């Protein structure tokens, strides 16, 4: 029993060490920020729980905070999925004479370690419920705590992103119940959401979208397969981008005002460096298979257009969120895709010194404000 747990722990530690090189070039610039990423995510999670637990929170705001909290936790665990389950050593682990109960216990322990306080905080807060009547009156929060456990399960069990639970269901709930505040109770909202999440965890009703096989003869198909097989880098950037946006939204909500132009430029600068540095993965992939890929590409520029497609999607979604939710000025919103493109070019041309030109550009904009 002890030896099996020790092996799982060492595999988890080793996989996390292997995960760091995928963002090593980003660490060269955002070292201090990324070292604080887990602490920041924990802080964001804890301050978000105060909004989620409040029974007077509006339906629309409740759904936004709960989905945001769940998505951040999903990515936090999903990034570490291979390390938690020991997927690279699954055949060796299957050969060990350990009972299933011990294997599941180790998986639960490693999941708790990976999820940290964002996973445990809702359950921990339930311990401070003063009375049974309060527990019943605030039943929406225990249901939310159970849904957080389902998020951890769906992160490890499902192969695809839970679109039904994290996208379609929240949109339907907002449009149906968010128009007239108070038309439905928070307990009903969380119960519906939990039910949908349980259904998607065990049945994956939208899995048919990804089950269709395509003839692999185009570059974008090969690049997409590579991203799916090793999603740690892109998921890390999505997680950190969502983390930064969530923290900014919470601060603005509590201060009751929109960030000034100086803070908006600084925020966009960090976000552009974070998103644009994904080009390191594209360059690494191309260099590894360049002789084969050259036969699929007629023009060199086509590769860059296809490679930056995921980055463009993340950038456009961030722009929409910043403009509609955080009310950033449109002039500075346009700066984000511009700086992302500049960062991508600098990664291809200057490698580890990629952040110098985007930083100078942001510094010039701060000076002119």
N, C-alpha and C positions, 0 to 999 in steps of 0.2 A: 504493500500500500504506500509506504513512504517513498520507496524507490520510484514508483510510477508517478507520484505527485512531483517528485524532484525532476524527473524527466520532462513532464509537461511544463514545469516552471522554467527549466533551462531552454526548452524549445520556444516558449513565449518570449523570453529575454533575448534569445538569439534572433528571432524574427523581427523584433523591434529594432535591433541593431542593424539588421539588413534593410529595414524600412527607411532609416535616416538618410542613406545616400540618395534616395529618390528626391529628397528636398535639400540635398547638401548645398547646391548652388544658391538656393534661396536663403539658406542659413547664413551664407556669406554676408548678406545684407541685412536680413531681419533676425539676426541671432538672438538679440535680447527679447524681441517681440515673440518669437516662436517658443523660446524657453518659458515664456509666461502664458503661452496659449492655453495650456490645461488649466492654469490658475484663473485665467480670464474667462474660460468657458464655465468653470465652476462658479465664479462670481456672477456671470450673466445668468446662469441657471438659478442661482439662489434668489437674485433680485426679481427674476421673472416669476418665481413661485408666489411672491406676495401679490402680484396682479392676478394670477390664476386662482389663488385660494379665495380672493375677495368675491363674495357672492354678488356684490353690486357692480362688478365689472360688466361692461356691455357685451353683447353676444359677439359682435364683430371683433372687438378687441380680444375677447377671450379666445376665440378661434385662432386668431393670428398668433397670440402668445403660445398657445398650446401646441399648435402645429410647428411653430418655430423652435420651441423647446424640444419637441420630439424629433424633428429633422436633424437638429444639431447632435442629439444623442445618437441617432441612427448613424450618422456619418462618423461620429467618434468611435463607435463600436465596429462599424463596417470596415473602417481603415485597418483595424486590428484583427479582422476576422481570421485571416490566415494564421496569425500568431496564436489566437485563442484556441482554435481547433487543431492547430498543428497540421494544416493541410499538406504541407510539403513533406511531412513525415507520416502520413496517414497509414501507409502500408506497414511501416515499422511499429506504429502504435497499435495497429490491429493485431499484430502478432504477439503482443505482450499479454501474459496471462493475468489480466486484470478484469474484475467483474464490471458489468455495465454501470452499476450504481456508482462505483468509484470513478469511472470515466465521466459520467454525467456530473458528479460532484466537483471534479476538477474543472470541468467546463464552466460550471456556475461560478466557482471561485475566481477563475481568470476573467470571466465576463464582468464580475463585480469590480475587479481590479481595473479593467479597461474602462468601464463606465464611470467609475469613481463616484463623486458626490452627485453629479447630474442624475445618475441612476438611483442612488440610495436616498437622496434628499427628500423626495415626496413621501417615501415610506417612513423616514426618520421623523418628519414633521407630524405624521399621524400619531406618534407616541405622545405628543404633547396636547392631544385633545382633552380638554378639561372634564367633559362629561359625555354620557351616552346621548343625551338630547342634542348637544352641540354636534356630535358625530353624525347624527341623523339629519340635522338641519343643514350641515355642510357636506352632505353625501356626495356632491359632485367632485370634491377633491379626492376622496378615497377611490372613486371610479377612475379619476385621472391617474392616480398612482398605479392602479392596476394596468391601465393602458401603457404606462411607461415600461412596465415589465414586458408587455407585449411588443413594444418597440425593440427591446433588447433581443427578444426571441426572433422577431422578424428580420432583424439585422443579421443573425447567424443562420437562420433557416432558409430564407428566400434567396434565390439567385438574382432576381430582378428588383428594381426599385419599386416600392409599394405605391404606385400611382393612385390606386383607388383610395387608400387611406390618407395619403398626404397631399393629394391634389384635388381629385374629383369630389370626394366627400366634403372636405372643408369648403370648396366653392359652392356646392349645392346648399350646405348649411347656412352659409353667409347670405346667399340670394333668397333662400326660402324664409329663414328666421331672422336674418339680420336687418331686414327693412323696418320692422316694428319691434323695437327693443322691449323686452318683457313679455313677449308673446309666448315664449317657451322657457322652461326652467333650465338652469345650467346642468342639473342632473340629467335631464332628457337629452341635451346636446351631447354630453360626455357618454351617456349610455349608447346612443346611436353610433357615435364614433368608435367606441370600444367594440361594439358588435361587428361593425364593418372590418375593423382591424383583425378580429379573431377569424372572420371568414377569409380574409386575404392571407392570413398566416398559414392556414391549413389547406386552402383550396386554390389560391392564386387565380382568381377568375380572369385576370387580364394577361395571363401567361401566354395565351395564344398569339399575342402580338409579337413576342420574341421567339416563338417556336418555329416560325417559318424560316426555312433554310434558303439561302441565296447562293447562286453560283459565284464563287470567289474568283473574280477576274479583274477587279478594279482596285486601285490603290486605297480608296477610302474604305472599302470593305476590310482590307487587311489591317489598316490602321485602327479601325473600330474594334476588330477582334483583339488587337494588342492592348487597347485601352480596357476592354472588358476583362481580359485575363489578369492585368496588373493595374487595377484602378486606384491604387493607393495615392499616387501623386495628384490626380485630378480630384479625387475625393477630399484630399487634404486642403486643396485650394478652395473648393466649394465650402468646406467646413469653416475655414478661417474667414472667407469672405462673408458668409452668413453670420459668423461671430462678430465681426467688426460692424456690420450693418445693424445687427441686433443690439449691440451695446450703444451705438449712436442713437438708435431709435428710442431706447429706454431713457438715455440721458436727456434727449430732447423732450420726451413726454413728461419727465419729472420736472424739468426746468420751465416747461411751458413756452419755449421759444425755439426758433430754428437756428442752427449753427450759422455763425457769420461766414463771410467769404474766406477768411484766413483758415478757419477750421475746415471748411469744405475743400479747399485746395490741398491741405495736408491729408485729409481723409482720402481723397481721390488719388493722391500720390502713392500712399501706402497700398491702396487697393489695386492700382495699375501695376505696381511692382510685383505684387502677390500673384495676380492673374497672368500677366505677361511672361513671367518666368517659367511658365509651363513649356515654353519653347525649348527649354533644355531637354525635356523628354522627347520632343519631336526630332531634335537634332541627333540625339543618342540613338533613337530607333532607326533613323535613316542611315546613319553611318554603319550600323550593325548589319543592315541588309541592303546596302546601296547598290550592289551589282545586280541583285534580283529586281529591286524596285525601279532601277533605271529602265528596265524593259517594259514597265507598266506606265511610265510617265513620258508623254510626248514633249512636255515643256517643263522647265525647272520651276517656273512661277506657279504652275498648277499644284505642285507639292505644297508650297507655302499656303496657298489658298485653302487647300483641303486640311492641312495640319492645324491651321488656326481656327477652324470651324467651331470646335468645342469652346475655345477661348472667347470667340465672338458671341456665342450663345450665353456664356456666363456674364460677359460684359453687358450685353443688351438687357438681360434680366436685372442685373445690378442697377443699370441706368433707370429702368422703369421703376424699380423699388425706391431708389433715391429720389426720384422726381415726384412720385405719387405719395409715398409714405413719409419720407423725410423732408420733402418740399425743398430740395436743393434747387438752386437757380439753373435755368435751362442752359445758360452760357457755360457754366462750370460742368454741367452734366456732359456736354459735348467733349469736354476735356478728357474724360475717362477713356473712351475708345481711342482717342488720339494718343494718349500716353501709353495705353496698352500696346498699340501698334509700334510706337517708338521703342518700347521695352523689348518687343519681339525682335525687331531689327537689330537692336543692340546686343541681344543674346546671341544672334547668329554671327555678328561681326566682332564683338568684343568679349564674349564668353563671361568670365568671372567679373569683369569690370562693367557689366551690362547696366548697372544702376546709376552710373555717373551722369550720363546725358539726361535720362528722365528726372534725376534729382536736380540738375541744373535748370531744366525747363520749369519744374515746379518752384524752384527758388526764384526764378525770374518772375513768375506769375505772382508769387507772394510779395515780391518787391514792388510790383506795379499796382497792387491793390490799394 
